[in-house]
Amino acid sequence: MATQSKSDFWQQHIGAWKNSDLSQAAYCQQHKLKLSTFTYWRNKQNKPRPKLMPVPMPVLETSVELALPGGIQMQLPASALEQTLPLLWRLLREQG
């Protein structure tokens, strides 16, 4: 019996048991089921399945090295370029 069909088999029996007025033992005896296996599948169905959760991953920051006039070298994170380059450009034009 494949895993999915086992699950379906036990899901149907557990649903039928819930709709009956029988105890688990009486239901299993009536349907020739092993009580311990029935209990295993009933508990398995009641357990919440683990959900996939996003895991934050550290961003590996790449750095950029800038060589400026006058022998000045800067090393900064690539994410800072958007803010830093316009400022550097303005300062270089003013020096110009």
C-alpha distances in whole Angstrom, upper triangle without the diagonal:
4,7,8,6,6,10,11,10,12,14,15,16,18,20,20,21,24,25,26,29,27,26,23,24,25,22,19,21,22,18,17,15,16,19,18,15,16,19,17,15,18,20,18,18,22,22,24,22,25,26,28,32,34,36,40,41,44,46,48,51,53,57,59,63,66,69,72,75,78,75,73,69,66,63,61,57,56,55,59,60,60,62,64,65,67,69,70,71,74,75,76,77,80,80,81
4,6,5,6,9,10,10,12,14,15,17,18,20,21,22,24,26,27,30,28,28,24,25,27,24,21,24,24,21,20,18,19,21,20,16,17,19,17,15,18,19,17,17,21,21,22,20,22,23,25,28,31,33,36,37,41,42,44,47,49,53,56,59,62,65,68,72,74,71,69,66,63,59,57,53,52,52,55,57,56,59,61,62,64,66,66,67,70,71,72,74,76,77,77
4,6,5,6,9,10,11,12,14,15,16,18,20,21,22,24,26,28,27,26,23,24,26,23,21,24,24,21,20,18,18,19,18,14,15,17,14,12,15,16,13,14,17,17,18,16,18,20,21,25,28,30,33,34,38,40,41,45,47,51,53,57,60,63,66,70,72,69,67,63,60,57,55,51,50,49,53,54,54,56,58,59,61,63,64,65,67,69,70,71,73,74,75
4,5,5,6,9,10,10,12,14,15,16,18,20,21,23,24,27,26,26,23,24,26,22,21,24,24,21,21,18,19,20,20,16,16,18,16,12,15,17,13,13,17,17,17,15,18,19,21,24,27,29,33,34,38,40,42,45,47,51,53,57,60,63,66,69,72,69,67,63,60,57,54,51,50,48,52,53,53,55,58,59,60,62,63,64,66,68,69,70,73,74,74
4,5,5,6,9,10,10,12,14,15,16,18,20,21,22,26,24,24,21,23,24,20,19,22,21,18,18,16,17,19,19,15,15,17,16,13,15,17,15,14,18,19,20,18,21,23,24,28,31,33,37,38,42,43,45,49,51,54,57,61,63,67,69,73,75,73,71,67,64,61,58,54,53,52,56,57,57,59,61,62,64,66,67,68,70,72,73,74,76,77,78
4,5,5,6,8,10,11,12,14,15,16,18,20,21,24,22,22,18,20,21,18,16,19,19,16,16,13,14,15,15,11,11,14,12,9,12,14,12,12,16,17,18,17,20,22,24,28,31,33,36,38,42,44,46,49,51,55,58,61,64,67,70,74,76,73,71,67,65,61,59,55,54,53,56,58,58,60,62,63,65,67,68,69,71,72,73,75,77,78,79
4,5,5,6,9,10,10,12,14,15,16,18,20,23,21,21,18,20,21,18,16,20,20,17,17,14,15,16,15,12,11,13,11,8,10,12,10,9,13,14,15,14,17,19,21,25,28,30,34,35,39,41,43,47,49,53,56,59,62,65,68,72,74,71,69,65,62,59,56,53,52,50,54,55,55,57,59,61,62,64,65,66,68,70,71,73,74,76,77
4,6,5,6,9,10,10,12,14,15,17,18,22,21,21,18,20,21,17,17,20,19,16,17,15,17,17,17,14,13,15,14,10,12,15,13,11,14,16,17,16,20,21,23,27,30,32,36,38,42,43,46,49,51,55,58,61,64,67,70,73,76,74,71,67,64,61,58,55,54,52,55,57,56,58,61,62,64,65,67,68,70,71,72,74,76,77,78
4,6,5,6,9,10,11,12,14,16,17,20,19,19,16,18,18,15,13,16,16,12,14,11,13,15,15,12,11,14,13,10,12,15,13,12,16,18,19,19,22,24,27,30,33,35,39,41,45,47,49,52,54,58,61,64,67,71,73,77,79,77,74,71,68,64,62,58,57,55,59,60,60,62,64,66,67,69,70,71,73,75,76,77,79,81,82
4,5,5,6,8,10,10,12,14,15,18,16,16,13,15,16,13,11,15,15,12,13,10,11,12,12,9,7,10,10,6,8,11,10,9,12,15,17,17,20,23,25,29,32,34,38,40,43,46,48,51,54,57,60,64,67,70,72,76,78,76,73,70,67,63,61,57,56,55,58,60,59,61,64,65,67,68,69,71,73,74,75,77,79,80,81
4,5,5,6,9,10,11,12,14,17,17,17,14,17,17,14,14,17,17,14,16,13,15,14,15,12,10,12,12,8,8,11,10,8,11,13,15,15,19,21,24,27,30,33,36,38,42,44,47,50,52,56,59,62,65,69,71,75,77,75,72,69,65,62,59,55,55,53,56,58,57,59,62,63,64,66,68,69,70,72,73,75,77,78,79
4,6,5,6,9,10,11,12,16,15,16,14,16,16,13,13,16,15,12,15,13,15,15,17,14,11,14,14,11,11,14,14,11,14,17,19,19,23,24,27,30,34,36,40,42,46,48,50,53,56,59,62,66,68,72,74,78,80,78,75,72,69,65,62,59,58,56,59,61,60,62,65,66,67,69,71,72,73,75,76,78,80,81,82
4,5,5,6,9,10,10,13,12,13,10,13,13,9,9,12,12,9,11,10,12,12,14,11,8,11,13,10,9,13,14,12,14,17,19,20,24,26,29,32,36,38,41,44,47,49,52,55,58,61,64,68,70,74,76,80,82,80,77,74,71,67,64,61,60,58,61,63,63,64,67,68,70,71,73,74,76,77,79,80,82,83,85
4,5,5,6,9,10,12,11,11,9,12,13,10,10,14,13,12,14,11,13,12,13,11,8,9,11,8,7,10,11,9,11,14,16,18,22,24,27,30,33,36,39,41,45,47,50,53,56,59,62,66,69,72,74,78,80,78,75,72,69,65,62,59,58,56,59,61,61,62,65,66,68,69,71,72,74,75,77,78,80,81,83
4,5,5,6,9,12,12,13,12,15,15,11,13,16,15,13,16,14,16,15,17,15,12,13,15,12,10,13,14,11,12,16,17,19,23,24,27,30,34,36,40,42,46,48,51,54,56,60,63,66,69,73,75,78,81,79,76,72,69,66,63,59,58,56,59,61,60,62,65,66,67,69,71,72,73,75,76,78,79,81,82
4,5,5,6,10,10,12,11,14,13,9,11,14,12,11,14,13,16,15,17,16,12,14,16,14,12,16,17,14,16,19,21,22,26,28,31,34,37,40,43,46,49,52,54,57,60,64,66,70,73,76,78,82,84,82,79,76,73,69,66,63,62,60,63,65,64,66,68,70,71,73,74,76,77,79,80,82,83,85,86
4,5,5,8,7,8,7,10,10,6,9,12,11,10,13,12,14,12,15,14,10,12,14,12,10,14,16,14,14,18,20,22,26,28,31,34,38,40,43,46,50,52,55,58,60,64,67,71,73,77,79,83,85,83,80,76,73,70,67,63,63,60,64,66,65,66,69,71,72,73,75,76,78,79,81,82,84,85,87
4,5,8,8,9,9,13,12,10,12,15,14,14,17,15,17,15,17,16,12,13,15,13,11,14,15,13,13,17,19,21,25,27,30,32,36,38,42,44,48,50,53,56,59,62,65,69,72,75,77,81,83,81,78,75,71,68,65,61,61,59,62,64,63,64,67,69,70,71,73,74,76,77,79,80,82,83,85
4,7,9,11,12,15,13,11,14,16,15,14,18,17,19,17,20,19,15,16,19,17,14,17,19,16,16,20,22,24,28,29,33,35,39,41,44,47,51,53,56,59,62,65,68,71,74,78,80,83,85,84,81,77,74,71,68,64,63,61,64,66,65,66,69,71,72,73,75,76,78,79,81,82,84,85,87
4,5,8,10,12,10,8,12,13,12,12,16,15,18,16,19,19,15,16,19,17,15,18,20,18,18,22,24,26,30,32,35,38,41,44,47,50,53,56,59,62,64,68,71,74,77,81,83,86,88,86,83,80,77,73,70,67,66,64,67,69,68,69,72,74,75,76,78,80,81,83,84,86,87,89,90
4,7,9,12,10,9,13,14,12,14,17,17,19,16,19,20,16,17,20,19,16,19,22,20,20,23,26,28,32,34,37,40,43,45,49,52,55,58,60,63,66,70,73,76,79,83,84,88,90,88,85,82,78,75,72,68,68,66,69,71,70,71,74,76,77,78,80,81,83,84,86,87,89,90,92
4,6,8,6,6,9,10,9,11,14,14,15,13,16,17,14,14,18,17,15,18,20,19,19,23,25,28,31,34,37,40,43,45,49,51,55,57,60,63,66,69,73,76,79,82,84,88,90,88,85,82,78,75,72,68,68,66,69,71,70,72,74,76,77,79,80,82,83,85,86,88,89,91,92
4,5,5,6,9,10,10,12,14,13,13,11,13,15,12,12,15,16,13,15,18,18,18,21,24,26,30,32,36,38,42,44,47,50,53,56,58,61,64,68,71,74,77,81,83,87,89,86,83,80,77,73,70,67,67,65,68,70,69,70,73,75,76,77,79,81,82,83,85,87,88,89,91
4,6,5,6,9,10,11,12,10,10,7,10,11,8,8,12,12,10,13,15,15,15,18,22,24,27,30,33,36,39,41,45,47,50,53,56,59,62,65,68,72,75,78,80,84,86,84,81,77,74,71,68,64,64,62,65,68,67,68,71,73,74,75,77,79,80,81,83,85,86,87,89
4,5,5,6,9,10,10,9,9,6,9,11,9,10,13,14,13,15,18,18,18,21,25,26,30,33,36,38,42,44,47,49,53,56,58,61,64,68,71,74,77,81,83,87,89,86,83,80,77,73,70,67,67,65,68,70,70,71,74,76,77,78,80,82,83,84,86,88,89,90,92
4,5,5,6,9,10,10,11,9,13,14,12,13,16,17,15,18,20,20,21,24,27,29,32,35,38,41,45,46,50,52,56,58,61,64,67,70,74,77,80,83,86,89,91,89,86,83,79,76,73,70,69,67,71,73,72,74,76,78,79,81,82,84,85,87,88,90,91,93,94
4,5,5,6,8,8,10,9,12,13,10,12,15,14,13,16,18,18,19,22,25,26,30,32,36,39,42,44,48,50,53,56,59,62,65,68,71,75,77,81,83,87,89,87,84,81,77,74,71,67,67,65,68,70,70,71,74,76,77,78,80,81,83,84,86,87,89,90,92
4,5,5,6,5,6,6,9,10,7,10,13,13,12,15,17,17,18,21,24,26,29,32,35,38,41,43,47,49,52,55,57,61,63,67,70,73,76,80,82,86,88,86,83,79,76,73,70,66,66,64,68,70,69,71,73,75,76,78,79,81,82,84,85,87,88,90,91
4,6,5,6,8,8,12,12,11,13,16,16,16,19,21,21,22,25,28,29,33,36,39,42,45,47,50,52,56,59,61,64,67,70,74,77,80,84,86,90,92,89,86,83,80,76,74,70,70,68,71,73,73,74,77,79,80,81,83,84,86,88,89,91,92,93,95
4,6,8,11,11,15,15,13,15,18,18,17,20,22,22,23,26,29,30,34,36,40,42,46,48,52,54,57,60,62,65,68,72,75,78,81,85,87,91,93,90,88,84,81,77,75,71,71,69,72,74,74,75,78,79,81,82,84,85,87,88,90,91,93,94,95
4,6,9,10,14,13,11,14,16,15,15,19,20,20,22,24,27,28,32,34,37,40,44,46,49,51,55,57,59,63,65,69,72,75,78,82,84,88,90,88,85,82,78,75,72,69,68,66,70,72,71,73,75,77,78,80,81,83,84,86,87,89,90,92,93
4,7,9,12,11,11,14,16,15,16,19,20,20,23,25,28,29,32,35,38,41,44,46,50,51,55,57,60,63,65,69,72,76,79,82,85,88,90,88,85,82,79,75,72,69,68,67,70,72,72,74,76,77,79,81,82,83,85,87,88,89,91,92,94
4,6,9,8,7,10,12,12,13,16,17,17,19,21,25,25,28,31,34,37,41,42,46,48,51,54,56,59,62,65,69,72,75,78,81,85,87,84,82,78,75,71,69,65,65,63,67,69,68,70,72,74,76,77,78,80,82,83,84,86,88,89,90
4,6,5,6,9,10,11,12,14,15,17,19,20,24,24,27,31,33,36,40,41,45,47,50,53,55,58,61,64,67,71,74,77,80,84,85,83,80,77,74,70,68,64,64,62,66,68,68,69,71,73,75,76,77,79,81,82,83,85,87,88,89
4,5,5,6,9,10,10,12,14,15,16,18,22,23,26,29,32,35,39,40,44,46,49,52,54,57,60,63,67,70,73,77,79,83,85,82,79,76,73,69,67,63,63,61,65,67,67,68,70,72,74,75,76,78,80,81,82,84,86,87,88
4,5,5,6,9,10,11,12,14,15,17,20,21,24,27,30,33,36,37,41,43,46,49,51,54,57,61,64,67,70,74,76,80,82,79,76,73,70,66,64,60,60,59,62,64,64,66,68,70,72,73,74,76,77,78,80,82,83,84,86
4,5,5,6,9,10,10,12,14,16,19,19,22,25,28,31,35,36,39,41,45,47,49,53,55,59,62,65,69,72,75,78,80,78,75,71,68,65,62,59,59,57,60,63,62,64,66,68,70,71,72,74,76,77,78,80,82,83,84
4,5,5,6,9,10,11,12,15,18,19,22,25,28,31,34,36,40,42,45,48,50,53,56,60,63,66,69,73,75,79,81,78,76,72,69,65,63,59,59,57,61,63,62,64,66,68,70,71,72,74,76,77,78,80,82,83,84
4,5,5,6,8,10,11,12,16,17,20,24,27,29,33,34,38,40,43,46,49,52,55,58,61,65,68,71,74,77,79,77,74,70,67,64,61,58,58,56,59,61,61,62,65,67,68,69,71,72,74,75,77,79,80,81,83
4,6,5,6,9,10,11,14,15,18,21,24,27,30,32,35,37,40,43,45,49,52,55,58,62,65,68,71,74,76,74,71,67,64,61,58,55,55,53,56,59,58,60,62,64,66,67,68,70,72,73,74,76,77,78,80
4,5,5,6,9,10,13,14,17,20,23,26,29,31,34,36,40,42,45,48,51,54,57,61,64,67,70,74,75,73,70,67,64,60,57,54,54,52,55,57,57,59,61,63,64,66,67,69,70,72,73,75,76,77,79
4,5,5,6,9,12,14,17,20,23,26,29,31,35,37,41,43,46,49,52,55,58,62,65,68,71,74,76,74,71,68,64,61,58,55,54,52,56,58,57,59,61,63,65,66,67,69,70,72,73,75,76,78,79
4,5,5,6,10,12,15,18,21,24,27,29,32,34,38,41,43,46,49,53,56,59,62,66,68,72,74,71,68,65,62,58,56,52,52,50,53,56,55,56,59,61,62,63,65,67,68,69,71,73,74,75,77
4,5,5,9,9,12,15,18,21,25,26,30,32,35,38,40,44,47,50,53,57,60,63,66,69,71,69,66,63,59,56,53,49,49,48,51,53,53,54,56,58,60,61,63,64,66,67,68,70,72,73,74
4,6,8,9,12,15,18,21,25,27,30,32,36,38,41,44,47,50,54,57,60,64,66,69,71,69,66,63,60,56,53,50,49,47,51,53,52,54,56,58,59,61,62,64,65,67,68,70,71,73,74
4,6,9,12,15,18,20,24,26,30,32,36,38,41,44,47,50,53,57,60,63,65,69,71,69,66,63,59,56,53,49,49,47,50,52,52,53,56,58,59,60,62,63,65,66,68,69,71,72,74
4,6,9,12,15,17,21,23,26,29,32,35,38,41,44,47,50,54,56,60,62,66,68,66,63,59,56,52,50,46,46,44,47,50,49,50,53,55,56,57,59,61,62,63,65,67,68,69,71
4,6,9,12,14,18,20,23,26,29,32,35,38,41,44,47,51,53,57,59,63,65,63,60,56,53,50,47,43,43,41,44,46,46,47,49,51,53,54,55,57,59,60,61,63,64,66,67
4,6,10,12,16,18,21,24,27,30,32,36,38,42,45,48,51,55,57,61,63,61,58,54,51,47,45,41,41,39,42,44,44,45,48,49,51,52,54,55,57,58,60,61,63,64,65
4,7,9,13,14,18,20,24,26,29,32,35,38,41,45,48,51,53,57,59,57,54,51,47,44,41,37,37,35,39,41,41,42,44,46,48,49,50,52,54,55,56,58,60,61,62
4,6,10,12,16,18,22,24,27,30,33,36,39,43,45,49,51,55,57,55,52,48,45,42,39,35,35,33,36,38,38,39,41,43,45,46,47,49,51,52,53,55,57,58,59
4,7,9,13,15,19,21,23,26,29,32,35,39,42,45,48,51,53,51,48,45,42,38,35,32,31,29,33,35,34,36,38,40,42,43,44,46,48,49,50,52,54,55,56
4,6,10,12,16,18,21,24,27,30,33,37,39,43,45,49,51,49,46,42,39,36,33,29,29,27,30,32,32,33,35,37,39,40,41,43,45,46,47,49,51,52,53
4,6,9,13,14,18,20,23,26,29,33,36,39,41,45,47,45,42,39,35,32,29,25,25,23,26,28,28,29,32,34,35,36,38,39,41,42,44,46,47,48,50
4,6,10,12,15,18,21,24,28,31,34,37,39,43,45,43,40,37,33,30,27,23,23,22,25,27,27,29,30,32,34,35,37,38,40,41,42,45,46,47,48
4,7,9,12,15,18,21,24,28,30,34,36,40,42,39,36,33,30,26,23,20,20,18,21,24,24,25,27,29,31,32,33,35,37,37,39,41,42,43,45
4,6,9,12,15,18,22,25,28,31,34,37,39,37,34,31,27,24,21,18,18,17,20,22,23,24,26,28,30,31,31,33,36,36,37,40,41,42,43
4,6,9,12,15,19,22,25,28,30,34,36,33,31,27,24,20,18,14,15,14,17,19,21,22,23,25,27,28,28,31,33,33,34,37,38,39,40
4,6,9,12,15,19,22,25,27,31,33,31,28,25,21,18,15,11,12,11,14,16,17,19,20,22,24,25,25,28,30,30,31,34,35,36,37
4,6,10,13,16,19,23,25,29,31,28,26,22,19,16,13,10,10,11,14,16,18,19,19,21,24,25,25,27,29,30,30,33,34,35,36
4,6,10,13,16,20,22,26,27,25,22,19,16,12,10,6,7,8,10,12,14,16,16,17,21,21,21,23,26,26,26,29,31,31,32
4,7,10,13,17,19,23,25,22,20,16,14,10,9,6,6,8,10,11,14,16,15,16,20,20,20,21,24,24,25,27,29,29,30
4,7,10,13,16,20,21,19,16,13,10,7,5,4,5,8,9,10,13,14,13,14,18,18,17,19,22,22,21,24,26,26,27
4,6,10,13,16,18,16,14,10,8,6,5,6,6,9,9,8,12,13,11,11,15,16,14,16,19,19,18,21,23,23,24
4,7,10,13,15,12,10,7,5,4,7,9,9,13,12,10,14,15,12,12,16,16,13,15,19,18,17,20,22,21,22
4,6,10,12,10,8,6,5,6,8,11,11,14,12,10,13,14,11,10,13,13,10,12,15,14,13,16,18,17,18
4,7,9,7,6,5,7,9,12,15,15,18,16,14,17,17,14,12,15,15,12,13,16,14,12,16,18,16,16
4,6,6,5,6,8,11,13,16,16,19,16,14,17,17,13,11,14,13,9,10,13,11,9,12,14,12,13
4,5,6,9,11,15,17,20,20,22,20,18,20,20,16,14,16,15,11,12,14,12,9,12,13,10,10
4,6,9,12,16,18,22,22,25,22,20,23,22,18,17,19,17,14,15,16,13,11,14,15,11,12
4,6,10,13,16,20,21,23,21,19,22,22,18,17,20,18,15,16,18,16,13,17,18,15,15
4,7,10,13,17,18,20,18,16,19,19,15,15,17,15,12,14,16,13,12,16,16,14,15
4,7,10,14,15,18,15,14,18,17,14,14,17,15,12,15,17,15,14,17,19,17,18
4,6,10,12,14,12,11,15,14,11,11,15,13,11,14,16,14,14,18,19,17,19
4,7,9,12,10,10,14,14,11,12,16,15,13,16,19,17,17,21,22,21,22
4,6,8,7,8,11,11,9,11,14,14,13,15,18,17,18,21,22,22,23
4,5,5,7,10,11,10,12,15,15,15,17,20,20,20,23,25,25,26
4,5,5,8,10,10,11,14,15,15,16,19,20,20,22,24,25,26
4,6,7,8,9,11,14,15,15,17,19,20,21,23,25,26,27
4,6,6,6,8,11,11,12,14,16,17,18,20,21,22,24
4,5,5,5,8,10,10,11,14,15,15,18,19,20,21
4,6,6,7,9,11,12,13,15,16,18,19,21,22
4,6,6,7,9,11,12,13,15,17,18,19,21
4,6,5,6,9,10,11,12,14,16,17,18
4,5,5,6,9,10,10,12,14,15,16
4,5,5,6,9,10,11,12,14,15
4,5,5,6,9,10,11,12,14
4,5,5,6,9,10,10,12
4,5,5,6,9,10,10
4,5,5,6,9,10
4,5,5,6,9
4,5,5,6
4,5,5
4,5
4
